[in-house]
Amino acid sequence: MRYAARVEVRLRPGIADPEGATIERALPALGFDDVREVRAGRSFRFEVDADDEDGARRRAEELAHRLLANPVIEDSEVEVHQMAPAGGSR
C-alpha cells in the first residue's frame, strides 16, 4: 500500500532561532503587532510504500531521524495516512 507522509522539523526549545527572530522583528511593519514567539521550521512531504500504517510511520521516522532533522538540536513530528487508490471509482 502507499502512504502519504509529512515530517515537520523545528528547533528544540531553548535553541536560538535567528530566522524566526528576523520574521518576528519584521511583523510590526506589516501590521502584525499581535503575533509573538515566531519559530521557523521545515516541512517535508513524501510517499512511502509499506504493508501497513505502522510500517510506513516507522520508515518515515527513520528518514526524519537519519536525514531530515538533526536530532541534537531539532525535533521532528511525523504524520502518515493511507493514500486513495489512483484513478478512483467512477
N, CA, C and O atoms as a CHARMM CRD file, in Angstrom:
* protein
*
  360
    1    1 MET  N      0.83500  -1.17300   0.00000 PROA 1      0.00000
    2    1 MET  CA     0.00000   0.00000   0.00000 PROA 1      0.00000
    3    1 MET  C      0.88800   1.24700   0.00000 PROA 1      0.00000
    4    1 MET  O      2.05200   1.21300   0.39900 PROA 1      0.00000
    5    2 ARG  N      0.30700   2.31600  -0.45000 PROA 2      0.00000
    6    2 ARG  CA     1.03500   3.57600  -0.49600 PROA 2      0.00000
    7    2 ARG  C      0.47900   4.52300   0.56200 PROA 2      0.00000
    8    2 ARG  O     -0.73300   4.65600   0.73200 PROA 2      0.00000
    9    3 TYR  N      1.39600   5.17500   1.26300 PROA 3      0.00000
   10    3 TYR  CA     1.04400   6.10900   2.32500 PROA 3      0.00000
   11    3 TYR  C      1.67100   7.46400   2.05600 PROA 3      0.00000
   12    3 TYR  O      2.78500   7.55900   1.54000 PROA 3      0.00000
   13    4 ALA  N      0.94400   8.50700   2.41100 PROA 4      0.00000
   14    4 ALA  CA     1.47600   9.86900   2.34000 PROA 4      0.00000
   15    4 ALA  C      2.05200  10.19200   3.70400 PROA 4      0.00000
   16    4 ALA  O      1.41400   9.95000   4.72900 PROA 4      0.00000
   17    5 ALA  N      3.25500  10.73600   3.71600 PROA 5      0.00000
   18    5 ALA  CA     3.90800  11.09100   4.96900 PROA 5      0.00000
   19    5 ALA  C      4.25000  12.57500   4.95300 PROA 5      0.00000
   20    5 ALA  O      4.58700  13.15400   3.92000 PROA 5      0.00000
   21    6 ARG  N      4.14900  13.16600   6.14100 PROA 6      0.00000
   22    6 ARG  CA     4.56300  14.56000   6.30500 PROA 6      0.00000
   23    6 ARG  C      5.44500  14.61700   7.54100 PROA 6      0.00000
   24    6 ARG  O      5.08700  14.09000   8.59400 PROA 6      0.00000
   25    7 VAL  N      6.59900  15.25900   7.41000 PROA 7      0.00000
   26    7 VAL  CA     7.51600  15.43300   8.52700 PROA 7      0.00000
   27    7 VAL  C      7.71000  16.92400   8.74100 PROA 7      0.00000
   28    7 VAL  O      8.10400  17.64700   7.82600 PROA 7      0.00000
   29    8 GLU  N      7.43200  17.37800   9.94800 PROA 8      0.00000
   30    8 GLU  CA     7.67100  18.76100  10.35100 PROA 8      0.00000
   31    8 GLU  C      8.91100  18.75700  11.23700 PROA 8      0.00000
   32    8 GLU  O      8.98900  18.00700  12.21100 PROA 8      0.00000
   33    9 VAL  N      9.87600  19.60100  10.88900 PROA 9      0.00000
   34    9 VAL  CA    11.12100  19.69600  11.64900 PROA 9      0.00000
   35    9 VAL  C     11.22300  21.10600  12.21100 PROA 9      0.00000
   36    9 VAL  O     11.03100  22.08900  11.49600 PROA 9      0.00000
   37   10 ARG  N     11.52900  21.19200  13.50300 PROA 10     0.00000
   38   10 ARG  CA    11.67600  22.50800  14.13500 PROA 10     0.00000
   39   10 ARG  C     12.76900  22.43000  15.19500 PROA 10     0.00000
   40   10 ARG  O     13.07500  21.36100  15.72200 PROA 10     0.00000
   41   11 LEU  N     13.33900  23.57400  15.48600 PROA 11     0.00000
   42   11 LEU  CA    14.37500  23.63800  16.50500 PROA 11     0.00000
   43   11 LEU  C     13.78800  23.31600  17.87400 PROA 11     0.00000
   44   11 LEU  O     12.64300  23.66000  18.16700 PROA 11     0.00000
   45   12 ARG  N     14.56600  22.66700  18.68800 PROA 12     0.00000
   46   12 ARG  CA    14.12300  22.34000  20.04900 PROA 12     0.00000
   47   12 ARG  C     13.98400  23.61700  20.87100 PROA 12     0.00000
   48   12 ARG  O     14.65500  24.61000  20.59100 PROA 12     0.00000
   49   13 PRO  N     13.11700  23.59900  21.88500 PROA 13     0.00000
   50   13 PRO  CA    13.01200  24.76200  22.77100 PROA 13     0.00000
   51   13 PRO  C     14.38100  25.09700  23.36900 PROA 13     0.00000
   52   13 PRO  O     15.14200  24.20600  23.74700 PROA 13     0.00000
   53   14 GLY  N     14.67200  26.37900  23.44400 PROA 14     0.00000
   54   14 GLY  CA    15.94700  26.82500  24.00200 PROA 14     0.00000
   55   14 GLY  C     17.04500  27.00800  22.97100 PROA 14     0.00000
   56   14 GLY  O     18.07400  27.61600  23.26500 PROA 14     0.00000
   57   15 ILE  N     16.84100  26.48800  21.76200 PROA 15     0.00000
   58   15 ILE  CA    17.81700  26.66500  20.68600 PROA 15     0.00000
   59   15 ILE  C     17.48400  27.96800  19.97000 PROA 15     0.00000
   60   15 ILE  O     16.33400  28.18900  19.59000 PROA 15     0.00000
   61   16 ALA  N     18.48200  28.83200  19.78200 PROA 16     0.00000
   62   16 ALA  CA    18.26400  30.11300  19.10700 PROA 16     0.00000
   63   16 ALA  C     17.71500  29.88100  17.70200 PROA 16     0.00000
   64   16 ALA  O     18.15600  28.97900  16.98900 PROA 16     0.00000
   65   17 ASP  N     16.75100  30.70500  17.32100 PROA 17     0.00000
   66   17 ASP  CA    16.10900  30.61500  16.01100 PROA 17     0.00000
   67   17 ASP  C     16.23500  31.97000  15.31000 PROA 17     0.00000
   68   17 ASP  O     15.29900  32.76800  15.35400 PROA 17     0.00000
   69   18 PRO  N     17.37200  32.24400  14.66300 PROA 18     0.00000
   70   18 PRO  CA    17.56300  33.54500  14.03800 PROA 18     0.00000
   71   18 PRO  C     16.56200  33.83700  12.91700 PROA 18     0.00000
   72   18 PRO  O     16.17300  34.98900  12.72600 PROA 18     0.00000
   73   19 GLU  N     16.14800  32.82400  12.18500 PROA 19     0.00000
   74   19 GLU  CA    15.16000  33.04100  11.12000 PROA 19     0.00000
   75   19 GLU  C     13.81400  33.46500  11.71500 PROA 19     0.00000
   76   19 GLU  O     13.18800  34.40800  11.22900 PROA 19     0.00000
   77   20 GLY  N     13.37600  32.78000  12.75100 PROA 20     0.00000
   78   20 GLY  CA    12.13500  33.14900  13.41600 PROA 20     0.00000
   79   20 GLY  C     12.21500  34.54100  14.01700 PROA 20     0.00000
   80   20 GLY  O     11.25000  35.30200  13.94500 PROA 20     0.00000
   81   21 ALA  N     13.36100  34.88800  14.61400 PROA 21     0.00000
   82   21 ALA  CA    13.54200  36.21300  15.21300 PROA 21     0.00000
   83   21 ALA  C     13.48800  37.30800  14.15800 PROA 21     0.00000
   84   21 ALA  O     12.90100  38.36500  14.39300 PROA 21     0.00000
   85   22 THR  N     14.08900  37.07000  13.00300 PROA 22     0.00000
   86   22 THR  CA    14.06100  38.05400  11.90900 PROA 22     0.00000
   87   22 THR  C     12.63500  38.27600  11.42600 PROA 22     0.00000
   88   22 THR  O     12.21900  39.41300  11.20300 PROA 22     0.00000
   89   23 ILE  N     11.89100  37.19400  11.26500 PROA 23     0.00000
   90   23 ILE  CA    10.49300  37.30500  10.84400 PROA 23     0.00000
   91   23 ILE  C      9.68800  38.07800  11.89200 PROA 23     0.00000
   92   23 ILE  O      8.90300  38.96300  11.55200 PROA 23     0.00000
   93   24 GLU  N      9.88600  37.74000  13.15500 PROA 24     0.00000
   94   24 GLU  CA     9.14100  38.40200  14.22400 PROA 24     0.00000
   95   24 GLU  C      9.43100  39.90700  14.26100 PROA 24     0.00000
   96   24 GLU  O      8.52100  40.70600  14.48500 PROA 24     0.00000
   97   25 ARG  N     10.69300  40.29600  14.04400 PROA 25     0.00000
   98   25 ARG  CA    11.02800  41.72800  14.03100 PROA 25     0.00000
   99   25 ARG  C     10.37000  42.45900  12.87100 PROA 25     0.00000
  100   25 ARG  O     10.08400  43.65100  12.98600 PROA 25     0.00000
  101   26 ALA  N     10.12100  41.77900  11.75600 PROA 26     0.00000
  102   26 ALA  CA     9.52500  42.41500  10.57600 PROA 26     0.00000
  103   26 ALA  C      8.01100  42.53800  10.67400 PROA 26     0.00000
  104   26 ALA  O      7.42200  43.35200   9.96300 PROA 26     0.00000
  105   27 LEU  N      7.37800  41.77300  11.51300 PROA 27     0.00000
  106   27 LEU  CA     5.91900  41.71300  11.56600 PROA 27     0.00000
  107   27 LEU  C      5.23300  43.04100  11.89300 PROA 27     0.00000
  108   27 LEU  O      4.24300  43.36200  11.23500 PROA 27     0.00000
  109   28 PRO  N      5.69200  43.83300  12.86500 PROA 28     0.00000
  110   28 PRO  CA     5.00200  45.09000  13.15600 PROA 28     0.00000
  111   28 PRO  C      4.92600  46.03300  11.94800 PROA 28     0.00000
  112   28 PRO  O      3.92200  46.72100  11.76400 PROA 28     0.00000
  113   29 ALA  N      5.96400  46.06600  11.14200 PROA 29     0.00000
  114   29 ALA  CA     5.96100  46.92700   9.95900 PROA 29     0.00000
  115   29 ALA  C      4.91900  46.48300   8.93300 PROA 29     0.00000
  116   29 ALA  O      4.51400  47.26500   8.07300 PROA 29     0.00000
  117   30 LEU  N      4.49200  45.23600   9.02800 PROA 30     0.00000
  118   30 LEU  CA     3.48700  44.69600   8.11300 PROA 30     0.00000
  119   30 LEU  C      2.09300  44.68100   8.72600 PROA 30     0.00000
  120   30 LEU  O      1.15100  44.15900   8.13000 PROA 30     0.00000
  121   31 GLY  N      1.96600  45.25800   9.92500 PROA 31     0.00000
  122   31 GLY  CA     0.66300  45.33700  10.56900 PROA 31     0.00000
  123   31 GLY  C      0.31000  44.15400  11.43900 PROA 31     0.00000
  124   31 GLY  O     -0.84800  44.00200  11.82600 PROA 31     0.00000
  125   32 PHE  N      1.27600  43.31400  11.75600 PROA 32     0.00000
  126   32 PHE  CA     1.03200  42.13600  12.59100 PROA 32     0.00000
  127   32 PHE  C      1.60600  42.35100  13.98900 PROA 32     0.00000
  128   32 PHE  O      2.48200  41.60700  14.43100 PROA 32     0.00000
  129   33 ASP  N      1.10000  43.38300  14.68600 PROA 33     0.00000
  130   33 ASP  CA     1.59100  43.70600  16.02300 PROA 33     0.00000
  131   33 ASP  C      1.18700  42.67100  17.07100 PROA 33     0.00000
  132   33 ASP  O      1.74900  42.65000  18.16500 PROA 33     0.00000
  133   34 ASP  N      0.23500  41.82800  16.75400 PROA 34     0.00000
  134   34 ASP  CA    -0.30600  40.87900  17.72200 PROA 34     0.00000
  135   34 ASP  C      0.30300  39.48000  17.62200 PROA 34     0.00000
  136   34 ASP  O     -0.19500  38.55800  18.26700 PROA 34     0.00000
  137   35 VAL  N      1.35800  39.29600  16.84000 PROA 35     0.00000
  138   35 VAL  CA     1.96900  37.97800  16.64800 PROA 35     0.00000
  139   35 VAL  C      3.28300  37.92100  17.43400 PROA 35     0.00000
  140   35 VAL  O      4.10300  38.83500  17.35100 PROA 35     0.00000
  141   36 ARG  N      3.47300  36.84200  18.19600 PROA 36     0.00000
  142   36 ARG  CA     4.65700  36.68000  19.03900 PROA 36     0.00000
  143   36 ARG  C      5.19700  35.24900  18.93400 PROA 36     0.00000
  144   36 ARG  O      4.53500  34.35100  18.41400 PROA 36     0.00000
  145   37 GLU  N      6.39200  35.07300  19.43300 PROA 37     0.00000
  146   37 GLU  CA     7.01600  33.74400  19.57100 PROA 37     0.00000
  147   37 GLU  C      7.09500  32.99400  18.24200 PROA 37     0.00000
  148   37 GLU  O      6.71600  31.82500  18.16500 PROA 37     0.00000
  149   38 VAL  N      7.57800  33.65300  17.21000 PROA 38     0.00000
  150   38 VAL  CA     7.70200  33.03500  15.88600 PROA 38     0.00000
  151   38 VAL  C      8.88100  32.06500  15.88300 PROA 38     0.00000
  152   38 VAL  O      9.98500  32.41600  16.29900 PROA 38     0.00000
  153   39 ARG  N      8.64300  30.86500  15.42000 PROA 39     0.00000
  154   39 ARG  CA     9.68200  29.84800  15.25700 PROA 39     0.00000
  155   39 ARG  C      9.59600  29.32700  13.82300 PROA 39     0.00000
  156   39 ARG  O      8.51700  28.97500  13.34700 PROA 39     0.00000
  157   40 ALA  N     10.71200  29.28300  13.15700 PROA 40     0.00000
  158   40 ALA  CA    10.76200  28.77900  11.78400 PROA 40     0.00000
  159   40 ALA  C     10.98600  27.26600  11.81000 PROA 40     0.00000
  160   40 ALA  O     11.47700  26.72300  12.79900 PROA 40     0.00000
  161   41 GLY  N     10.63100  26.60700  10.74400 PROA 41     0.00000
  162   41 GLY  CA    10.82800  25.16700  10.63900 PROA 41     0.00000
  163   41 GLY  C     10.80500  24.75300   9.17600 PROA 41     0.00000
  164   41 GLY  O     10.75800  25.58600   8.27100 PROA 41     0.00000
  165   42 ARG  N     10.84000  23.45700   8.97400 PROA 42     0.00000
  166   42 ARG  CA    10.80600  22.91200   7.61800 PROA 42     0.00000
  167   42 ARG  C      9.74400  21.82400   7.56000 PROA 42     0.00000
  168   42 ARG  O      9.48000  21.14100   8.54900 PROA 42     0.00000
  169   43 SER  N      9.14400  21.67400   6.39300 PROA 43     0.00000
  170   43 SER  CA     8.13000  20.65600   6.18800 PROA 43     0.00000
  171   43 SER  C      8.52400  19.80800   4.97700 PROA 43     0.00000
  172   43 SER  O      8.91100  20.33500   3.93500 PROA 43     0.00000
  173   44 PHE  N      8.42100  18.50300   5.13200 PROA 44     0.00000
  174   44 PHE  CA     8.73400  17.56100   4.05000 PROA 44     0.00000
  175   44 PHE  C      7.52100  16.67500   3.82800 PROA 44     0.00000
  176   44 PHE  O      6.88900  16.22400   4.78300 PROA 44     0.00000
  177   45 ARG  N      7.19900  16.42900   2.57200 PROA 45     0.00000
  178   45 ARG  CA     6.10800  15.52000   2.21300 PROA 45     0.00000
  179   45 ARG  C      6.63800  14.50100   1.21000 PROA 45     0.00000
  180   45 ARG  O      7.37400  14.84300   0.28500 PROA 45     0.00000
  181   46 PHE  N      6.25200  13.25100   1.40900 PROA 46     0.00000
  182   46 PHE  CA     6.70700  12.19300   0.50600 PROA 46     0.00000
  183   46 PHE  C      5.76300  11.01100   0.61800 PROA 46     0.00000
  184   46 PHE  O      4.91000  10.96900   1.50400 PROA 46     0.00000
  185   47 GLU  N      5.91700  10.05300  -0.28100 PROA 47     0.00000
  186   47 GLU  CA     5.11000   8.83900  -0.28400 PROA 47     0.00000
  187   47 GLU  C      5.97200   7.66400   0.14100 PROA 47     0.00000
  188   47 GLU  O      7.16600   7.61500  -0.15400 PROA 47     0.00000
  189   48 VAL  N      5.35700   6.72100   0.83400 PROA 48     0.00000
  190   48 VAL  CA     6.04900   5.53300   1.33400 PROA 48     0.00000
  191   48 VAL  C      5.24100   4.30500   0.95200 PROA 48     0.00000
  192   48 VAL  O      4.03100   4.26700   1.17500 PROA 48     0.00000
  193   49 ASP  N      5.88300   3.31500   0.38600 PROA 49     0.00000
  194   49 ASP  CA     5.25200   2.02500   0.14200 PROA 49     0.00000
  195   49 ASP  C      5.51800   1.14200   1.35800 PROA 49     0.00000
  196   49 ASP  O      6.67100   0.93100   1.73400 PROA 49     0.00000
  197   50 ALA  N      4.45800   0.62700   1.97200 PROA 50     0.00000
  198   50 ALA  CA     4.60400  -0.21000   3.16500 PROA 50     0.00000
  199   50 ALA  C      3.41100  -1.14900   3.27100 PROA 50     0.00000
  200   50 ALA  O      2.37500  -0.93300   2.64300 PROA 50     0.00000
  201   51 ASP  N      3.57300  -2.19000   4.07400 PROA 51     0.00000
  202   51 ASP  CA     2.49500  -3.16300   4.27100 PROA 51     0.00000
  203   51 ASP  C      1.34900  -2.59700   5.09600 PROA 51     0.00000
  204   51 ASP  O      0.19400  -2.98000   4.90600 PROA 51     0.00000
  205   52 ASP  N      1.66700  -1.67800   6.02300 PROA 52     0.00000
  206   52 ASP  CA     0.63100  -1.10400   6.88400 PROA 52     0.00000
  207   52 ASP  C      1.07000   0.27500   7.36500 PROA 52     0.00000
  208   52 ASP  O      2.19500   0.70500   7.11200 PROA 52     0.00000
  209   53 GLU  N      0.16900   0.95600   8.06000 PROA 53     0.00000
  210   53 GLU  CA     0.44800   2.32400   8.50900 PROA 53     0.00000
  211   53 GLU  C      1.60200   2.37300   9.50800 PROA 53     0.00000
  212   53 GLU  O      2.40900   3.30200   9.47700 PROA 53     0.00000
  213   54 ASP  N      1.68600   1.38400  10.39000 PROA 54     0.00000
  214   54 ASP  CA     2.78800   1.36400  11.36000 PROA 54     0.00000
  215   54 ASP  C      4.14100   1.24300  10.65800 PROA 54     0.00000
  216   54 ASP  O      5.10700   1.89900  11.04900 PROA 54     0.00000
  217   55 GLY  N      4.20900   0.41400   9.63400 PROA 55     0.00000
  218   55 GLY  CA     5.45100   0.26500   8.86700 PROA 55     0.00000
  219   55 GLY  C      5.81300   1.54800   8.14400 PROA 55     0.00000
  220   55 GLY  O      6.98300   1.92600   8.09400 PROA 55     0.00000
  221   56 ALA  N      4.81900   2.21800   7.58300 PROA 56     0.00000
  222   56 ALA  CA     5.06500   3.49200   6.90100 PROA 56     0.00000
  223   56 ALA  C      5.54500   4.54200   7.89600 PROA 56     0.00000
  224   56 ALA  O      6.44900   5.32100   7.59200 PROA 56     0.00000
  225   57 ARG  N      4.94400   4.56700   9.08300 PROA 57     0.00000
  226   57 ARG  CA     5.35600   5.53500  10.11700 PROA 57     0.00000
  227   57 ARG  C      6.79200   5.27200  10.56400 PROA 57     0.00000
  228   57 ARG  O      7.58700   6.20300  10.69100 PROA 57     0.00000
  229   58 ARG  N      7.12200   4.00100  10.80200 PROA 58     0.00000
  230   58 ARG  CA     8.49200   3.66700  11.21200 PROA 58     0.00000
  231   58 ARG  C      9.50000   4.11300  10.15700 PROA 58     0.00000
  232   58 ARG  O     10.55900   4.64600  10.48700 PROA 58     0.00000
  233   59 ARG  N      9.16400   3.89100   8.88400 PROA 59     0.00000
  234   59 ARG  CA    10.08200   4.26800   7.80100 PROA 59     0.00000
  235   59 ARG  C     10.23200   5.79000   7.73200 PROA 59     0.00000
  236   59 ARG  O     11.34500   6.29100   7.57200 PROA 59     0.00000
  237   60 ALA  N      9.13500   6.52300   7.84900 PROA 60     0.00000
  238   60 ALA  CA     9.18200   7.98300   7.81900 PROA 60     0.00000
  239   60 ALA  C      9.95500   8.52400   9.01800 PROA 60     0.00000
  240   60 ALA  O     10.71500   9.48200   8.88000 PROA 60     0.00000
  241   61 GLU  N      9.76900   7.92200  10.19200 PROA 61     0.00000
  242   61 GLU  CA    10.51600   8.35700  11.37700 PROA 61     0.00000
  243   61 GLU  C     12.00400   8.08900  11.22000 PROA 61     0.00000
  244   61 GLU  O     12.82900   8.90400  11.63500 PROA 61     0.00000
  245   62 GLU  N     12.35400   6.95800  10.62500 PROA 62     0.00000
  246   62 GLU  CA    13.76100   6.64900  10.37500 PROA 62     0.00000
  247   62 GLU  C     14.37900   7.67200   9.42100 PROA 62     0.00000
  248   62 GLU  O     15.49400   8.14500   9.64000 PROA 62     0.00000
  249   63 LEU  N     13.64400   8.00500   8.36600 PROA 63     0.00000
  250   63 LEU  CA    14.12800   9.00900   7.40900 PROA 63     0.00000
  251   63 LEU  C     14.31200  10.35800   8.10100 PROA 63     0.00000
  252   63 LEU  O     15.31700  11.03600   7.88600 PROA 63     0.00000
  253   64 ALA  N     13.34400  10.74400   8.92800 PROA 64     0.00000
  254   64 ALA  CA    13.43900  12.01900   9.64700 PROA 64     0.00000
  255   64 ALA  C     14.65800  12.03500  10.55300 PROA 64     0.00000
  256   64 ALA  O     15.39700  13.01900  10.58300 PROA 64     0.00000
  257   65 HSD  N     14.87600  10.95500  11.28900 PROA 65     0.00000
  258   65 HSD  CA    15.97700  10.89300  12.24200 PROA 65     0.00000
  259   65 HSD  C     17.34400  10.85800  11.55100 PROA 65     0.00000
  260   65 HSD  O     18.29100  11.49500  12.01100 PROA 65     0.00000
  261   66 ARG  N     17.44300  10.11700  10.45200 PROA 66     0.00000
  262   66 ARG  CA    18.74500   9.92600   9.80600 PROA 66     0.00000
  263   66 ARG  C     19.10900  11.01400   8.81700 PROA 66     0.00000
  264   66 ARG  O     20.29200  11.22900   8.55200 PROA 66     0.00000
  265   67 LEU  N     18.10400  11.72200   8.25200 PROA 67     0.00000
  266   67 LEU  CA    18.42000  12.65900   7.17600 PROA 67     0.00000
  267   67 LEU  C     17.78300  14.03300   7.33000 PROA 67     0.00000
  268   67 LEU  O     18.45900  15.04400   7.14100 PROA 67     0.00000
  269   68 LEU  N     16.52100  14.09400   7.66200 PROA 68     0.00000
  270   68 LEU  CA    15.79100  15.36100   7.59300 PROA 68     0.00000
  271   68 LEU  C     16.01200  16.27200   8.79000 PROA 68     0.00000
  272   68 LEU  O     15.94300  17.49300   8.65200 PROA 68     0.00000
  273   69 ALA  N     16.27600  15.70600   9.95800 PROA 69     0.00000
  274   69 ALA  CA    16.43600  16.51200  11.17600 PROA 69     0.00000
  275   69 ALA  C     17.76800  16.19100  11.83500 PROA 69     0.00000
  276   69 ALA  O     18.28400  15.07800  11.73400 PROA 69     0.00000
  277   70 ASN  N     18.30900  17.19100  12.50900 PROA 70     0.00000
  278   70 ASN  CA    19.49100  16.99200  13.33600 PROA 70     0.00000
  279   70 ASN  C     18.97600  16.73500  14.75100 PROA 70     0.00000
  280   70 ASN  O     18.58500  17.68200  15.43200 PROA 70     0.00000
  281   71 PRO  N     18.96400  15.48000  15.21500 PROA 71     0.00000
  282   71 PRO  CA    18.33200  15.16600  16.49100 PROA 71     0.00000
  283   71 PRO  C     18.99500  15.83600  17.70200 PROA 71     0.00000
  284   71 PRO  O     18.42800  15.81700  18.79500 PROA 71     0.00000
  285   72 VAL  N     20.16000  16.41500  17.53000 PROA 72     0.00000
  286   72 VAL  CA    20.81600  17.11100  18.63400 PROA 72     0.00000
  287   72 VAL  C     20.10900  18.43500  18.93000 PROA 72     0.00000
  288   72 VAL  O     19.98100  18.82400  20.09100 PROA 72     0.00000
  289   73 ILE  N     19.64700  19.13000  17.87500 PROA 73     0.00000
  290   73 ILE  CA    19.05600  20.45600  18.07000 PROA 73     0.00000
  291   73 ILE  C     17.63300  20.58000  17.53200 PROA 73     0.00000
  292   73 ILE  O     16.99200  21.61300  17.72400 PROA 73     0.00000
  293   74 GLU  N     17.12900  19.54300  16.86000 PROA 74     0.00000
  294   74 GLU  CA    15.80700  19.63400  16.23600 PROA 74     0.00000
  295   74 GLU  C     14.90100  18.49100  16.67300 PROA 74     0.00000
  296   74 GLU  O     15.35800  17.38300  16.95300 PROA 74     0.00000
  297   75 ASP  N     13.61300  18.78400  16.72500 PROA 75     0.00000
  298   75 ASP  CA    12.57400  17.77800  16.93000 PROA 75     0.00000
  299   75 ASP  C     11.85900  17.57000  15.60500 PROA 75     0.00000
  300   75 ASP  O     11.78700  18.48300  14.78100 PROA 75     0.00000
  301   76 SER  N     11.33600  16.37900  15.40200 PROA 76     0.00000
  302   76 SER  CA    10.54100  16.12100  14.20400 PROA 76     0.00000
  303   76 SER  C      9.22100  15.48000  14.61000 PROA 76     0.00000
  304   76 SER  O      9.13200  14.74800  15.59600 PROA 76     0.00000
  305   77 GLU  N      8.21700  15.77600  13.82800 PROA 77     0.00000
  306   77 GLU  CA     6.88200  15.22100  14.04200 PROA 77     0.00000
  307   77 GLU  C      6.44100  14.58600  12.72800 PROA 77     0.00000
  308   77 GLU  O      6.51000  15.21400  11.67200 PROA 77     0.00000
  309   78 VAL  N      5.99000  13.33800  12.80200 PROA 78     0.00000
  310   78 VAL  CA     5.62100  12.57800  11.60600 PROA 78     0.00000
  311   78 VAL  C      4.12000  12.31600  11.59500 PROA 78     0.00000
  312   78 VAL  O      3.54300  11.91700  12.60600 PROA 78     0.00000
  313   79 GLU  N      3.49500  12.54500  10.44400 PROA 79     0.00000
  314   79 GLU  CA     2.10400  12.17500  10.21300 PROA 79     0.00000
  315   79 GLU  C      2.06800  11.27600   8.98900 PROA 79     0.00000
  316   79 GLU  O      2.76100  11.52800   8.00300 PROA 79     0.00000
  317   80 VAL  N      1.25700  10.22600   9.05700 PROA 80     0.00000
  318   80 VAL  CA     1.14500   9.26900   7.95100 PROA 80     0.00000
  319   80 VAL  C     -0.32400   8.92500   7.76200 PROA 80     0.00000
  320   80 VAL  O     -1.05700   8.74200   8.73400 PROA 80     0.00000
  321   81 HSD  N     -0.75000   8.83800   6.50800 PROA 81     0.00000
  322   81 HSD  CA    -2.09700   8.33800   6.22800 PROA 81     0.00000
  323   81 HSD  C     -2.09800   7.61600   4.88500 PROA 81     0.00000
  324   81 HSD  O     -1.31200   7.93000   3.99100 PROA 81     0.00000
  325   82 GLN  N     -2.99300   6.64700   4.76400 PROA 82     0.00000
  326   82 GLN  CA    -3.08600   5.86200   3.54100 PROA 82     0.00000
  327   82 GLN  C     -3.61800   6.73300   2.41400 PROA 82     0.00000
  328   82 GLN  O     -4.54200   7.52300   2.60900 PROA 82     0.00000
  329   83 MET  N     -3.03700   6.58400   1.24800 PROA 83     0.00000
  330   83 MET  CA    -3.46500   7.34800   0.08200 PROA 83     0.00000
  331   83 MET  C     -4.61900   6.63400  -0.60700 PROA 83     0.00000
  332   83 MET  O     -4.71900   5.40700  -0.57900 PROA 83     0.00000
  333   84 ALA  N     -5.47300   7.41600  -1.21400 PROA 84     0.00000
  334   84 ALA  CA    -6.57100   6.86400  -2.00200 PROA 84     0.00000
  335   84 ALA  C     -5.98700   6.19600  -3.25600 PROA 84     0.00000
  336   84 ALA  O     -4.97200   6.65500  -3.77800 PROA 84     0.00000
  337   85 PRO  N     -6.60600   5.13900  -3.73300 PROA 85     0.00000
  338   85 PRO  CA    -6.12600   4.48700  -4.95100 PROA 85     0.00000
  339   85 PRO  C     -6.12800   5.46800  -6.11600 PROA 85     0.00000
  340   85 PRO  O     -7.02200   6.30900  -6.21700 PROA 85     0.00000
  341   86 ALA  N     -5.14400   5.36900  -6.98700 PROA 86     0.00000
  342   86 ALA  CA    -5.06300   6.23800  -8.15600 PROA 86     0.00000
  343   86 ALA  C     -6.24300   5.97800  -9.07100 PROA 86     0.00000
  344   86 ALA  O     -6.65500   4.83100  -9.24100 PROA 86     0.00000
  345   87 GLY  N     -6.78700   7.01900  -9.65500 PROA 87     0.00000
  346   87 GLY  CA    -7.87500   6.89000 -10.60300 PROA 87     0.00000
  347   87 GLY  C     -9.24500   6.90900  -9.97300 PROA 87     0.00000
  348   87 GLY  O    -10.20200   7.38300 -10.58400 PROA 87     0.00000
  349   88 GLY  N     -9.35700   6.40000  -8.75300 PROA 88     0.00000
  350   88 GLY  CA   -10.64400   6.42300  -8.05100 PROA 88     0.00000
  351   88 GLY  C    -11.72200   5.65600  -8.80800 PROA 88     0.00000
  352   88 GLY  O    -11.49000   5.17600  -9.91700 PROA 88     0.00000
  353   89 SER  N    -12.87900   5.54700  -8.21500 PROA 89     0.00000
  354   89 SER  CA   -14.00500   4.86600  -8.88600 PROA 89     0.00000
  355   89 SER  C    -14.90000   5.88000  -9.56000 PROA 89     0.00000
  356   89 SER  O    -14.95700   7.04300  -9.16100 PROA 89     0.00000
  357   90 ARG  N    -15.59700   5.43000 -10.58200 PROA 90     0.00000
  358   90 ARG  CA   -16.48400   6.34200 -11.33200 PROA 90     0.00000
  359   90 ARG  C    -17.90200   6.04300 -11.07400 PROA 90     0.00000
  360   90 ARG  O    -18.78200   6.70900 -11.61900 PROA 90     0.00000
